Amino acid sequence: MHMSFAFRAAALAGFAILAGCQSSTPPADLSANPVPSAAEGRIPEYCPRVSLREGTAVLTKKAGEDVVYVASITDSSRECHVVNGQLMMKVGIAGRVMPGPAAKSGTIQLPIRVALVSGSDVLYSQLSQQSVSVSAGGGAVQFVYVDDRVVVPEPPARTYAVYAGFDEGPAPKAKR
């Protein structure tokens, strides 16, 4: 499903603003490795695409058999700059949450992971929480999430893949 051009443009323009306002859990110590300003760098010829792995674009929460909400990712984007040989990325996803029959008014937390890999090597992986306010009996609510902490060495070839999506962690083990 594609979003309208106007909404996509607004979401992309808002990534920089929303990045400072997002409700996500930052890494333990950002001050130890400050991210340089993108304004200092150059725009590279290669900026890896954002892909969704199978099973990570839709998140359904239930209470028993009743649906509490269904969250879905509807669009993704990225922005790249190179500073001192480092590829700095902003990875954004947009989506919506539809409350179900078992929904209660309040704030839900969506577990969102952004990962950058080169072959089998994971160069960056961050799990964050995006807050979304929903209303019982209400309509769909849109959200935008931006991870602006992706900093990896500039690739010598087009070998990087970026993945974003919902990540609740490993599935519970089946009881025997």
C-alpha positions in Angstrom: 0.0 0.0 0.0 1.4 3.4 -1.0 0.9 6.7 0.8 0.0 9.8 -1.1 2.8 11.9 -2.5 1.8 14.8 -0.1 1.9 12.6 3.0 5.2 11.0 1.9 6.7 14.5 1.3 5.5 15.7 4.7 6.8 12.6 6.4 10.2 12.9 4.7 10.4 16.6 5.5 9.3 15.9 9.1 11.9 13.1 9.7 14.6 15.6 10.8 12.1 17.4 13.1 10.5 14.3 14.4 13.8 12.6 15.1 14.3 14.9 18.1 10.7 14.2 19.2 10.4 10.5 18.8 9.8 8.3 21.8 12.4 5.6 21.5 14.9 4.1 23.9 18.3 5.5 23.0 21.5 3.5 23.3 23.0 3.4 26.8 25.6 6.2 26.2 25.4 8.4 23.2 27.9 10.9 24.5 30.7 8.3 24.2 30.4 8.3 20.4 28.7 11.5 19.2 27.3 11.5 15.7 28.8 14.2 13.5 26.3 16.6 11.9 25.1 15.5 8.5 25.7 19.1 7.3 29.4 18.5 7.6 29.4 15.7 5.0 28.7 15.0 1.4 25.9 13.1 -0.2 27.2 9.7 -1.4 26.4 8.1 -4.8 25.2 5.0 -2.9 22.6 5.1 -0.1 21.4 1.6 0.8 17.6 1.0 0.4 15.4 0.2 3.4 13.7 -3.2 3.2 11.2 -5.0 5.3 11.9 -8.6 6.1 9.0 -11.1 5.8 6.9 -11.0 8.9 8.1 -7.6 10.2 5.7 -5.2 8.4 2.6 -6.1 10.5 2.2 -6.5 14.2 -1.0 -7.8 15.7 -1.6 -7.7 19.4 -4.4 -9.8 21.0 -6.0 -10.2 24.4 -7.0 -13.9 24.2 -8.7 -14.2 20.9 -9.7 -10.5 20.6 -7.6 -8.1 18.6 -6.2 -5.1 20.7 -4.6 -3.4 17.7 -3.0 -4.1 14.3 0.1 -1.9 13.4 1.4 -1.8 9.9 4.4 -0.2 8.2 3.3 1.5 5.0 6.4 3.4 3.9 10.1 3.7 4.5 12.8 6.2 3.5 16.5 6.9 4.2 18.9 9.8 4.0 22.7 9.3 3.7 25.8 11.6 4.2 29.5 10.7 4.4 31.6 12.4 7.0 35.3 11.4 7.5 34.8 8.1 5.8 31.7 7.2 7.8 28.3 6.6 6.3 25.7 8.4 8.4 22.1 7.4 7.8 18.7 8.5 8.9 16.2 5.6 8.5 12.5 6.4 8.7 9.4 4.3 8.6 5.8 5.4 8.6 2.7 3.4 9.3 -0.6 3.2 11.1 -2.1 1.5 14.1 -5.8 0.4 13.9 -7.4 -0.3 17.3 -9.3 -3.5 17.5 -12.4 -4.6 19.5 -10.3 -5.2 22.7 -8.5 -1.8 22.5 -8.3 0.5 25.5 -7.5 4.2 25.2 -3.9 5.0 26.0 -0.4 4.7 24.7 1.0 1.6 23.2 4.7 0.9 22.5 5.7 -0.5 19.1 9.0 -2.4 19.1 10.9 -1.2 16.0 14.3 -2.5 14.9 16.7 -0.9 12.4 19.6 -3.1 11.3 22.4 -2.6 8.7 24.2 -5.6 7.4 27.0 -6.4 4.9 26.7 -10.0 3.9 26.4 -12.0 7.1 28.0 -9.2 9.2 25.7 -7.1 11.3 27.2 -3.6 11.4 24.4 -1.8 13.2 21.3 -3.0 15.0 19.1 -1.0 17.4 15.7 -1.9 18.9 13.6 1.1 20.0 10.1 1.7 21.2 7.8 4.1 19.4 4.9 5.5 21.4 1.5 5.8 19.8 -1.7 7.0 21.4 -4.8 5.1 20.5 -8.5 5.5 21.4 -10.9 2.6 22.2 -13.3 2.5 19.3 -11.3 5.1 17.5 -9.9 5.1 13.9 -6.5 4.4 12.6 -3.6 6.5 14.0 -0.5 7.3 11.9 3.0 7.2 13.2 6.5 8.1 12.0 9.7 6.7 13.4 13.2 7.9 12.6 16.5 6.3 13.7 19.2 8.9 13.1 22.0 7.0 14.9 23.2 4.8 12.1 26.9 5.3 11.6 29.1 2.7 9.8 32.2 2.8 7.6 31.5 4.0 4.0 31.2 0.9 1.9 33.8 0.3 -0.9 31.0 -1.3 -3.0 27.2 -1.5 -2.9 27.2 -4.3 -0.2 25.0 -2.9 2.5 21.4 -3.8 3.2 19.2 -1.9 5.7 16.2 -3.6 7.4 13.5 -2.0 9.4 10.4 -3.5 11.0 8.6 -4.6 14.1 10.6 -6.9 16.3 9.1 -8.5 19.4 12.2 -10.7 19.9 12.3 -14.5 19.6 9.0 -16.4 19.7 8.2 -18.1 23.0 9.2 -21.8 23.1 6.4 -24.3 22.7 5.5 -26.2 25.8 5.6 -30.0 25.6 
